[in-house]
Amino acid sequence: MTQAEIRAFENAGRTTAVWSGESYDGTTHYADVAKALIPASLILAIATGLLIALL
């Protein structure tokens, strides 16, 4: 394996992906994001409440 091939493999593992909020059909799905964040925020609120209760 050459040095160039090694560099290519190393760089392939470091690609950055940024989620733009748009799906492949071009529409933005904010409702889907909100549906995912609501249960997550409830879980965090319950965990925070339990930690405060322990104090």
C-alpha angles and dihedrals in degrees: 000000000000127000090250091056091049091051091048091054092047093050092046090062092052101057113135121224121196121195109224097188093247124108126214092273091062097245124120115237105204092150091060091050091050090050089055095045097050096066091041092053091047091053091049091048092051092048090049091050092051092050092049090049089056091058 
